[in-house]
Amino acid sequence: MKKILFLSLVLIGVTAQAEVYRWKDANGKMHFSDKRPESAAENITEKVKQVNVDTSTAEHQKLETIFRKENDADREYRRQQAKPDPDQLRRCEAAKEYLRVISGRVQFIDNEGKIVRVTEEERTQKVAETQAMIKKTCP
């Protein structure tokens, strides 16, 4: 929604800066264009500019009722709709496997093959952190 609102504002700004020309052709037909024709044309840009553009707080509040702010459910829906890249899928699968392993009784071993003493509280904290990371980043 924010992108649509931003694009609308940008397009309004772009069109507001265009010049507008009016002329009659040989048959008496009236024409309007943002490009100056080869024939004589009247520049009517000042006549067609918007006059009463309301930028007050009340107007912003009205717009917020129409274009509500993005919430957690919107972000979750957008995350679910996004197609994950293969690297992200591999990382998620590795994180899920790690979670499966540390969810039960486990011994942690360092790079040298020695057992690392980890309390049950530390293991539970690692499980919670991994679950949160998976929930946040994995499809």
Secondary structure, 3 states (H helix, E strand, C coil): CHHHHHHHHHHHHHHHCCCCEEEECCCCCEEEECCCCCCCCEECHHHHCCCCCCCCHHHHHHHHHHCCCCCHHHHHHHHHHCCCCHHHHHHHHHHHHHHHHHCCCCCEECCCCCEECCCHHHHHHHHHHHHHHHHHHCC
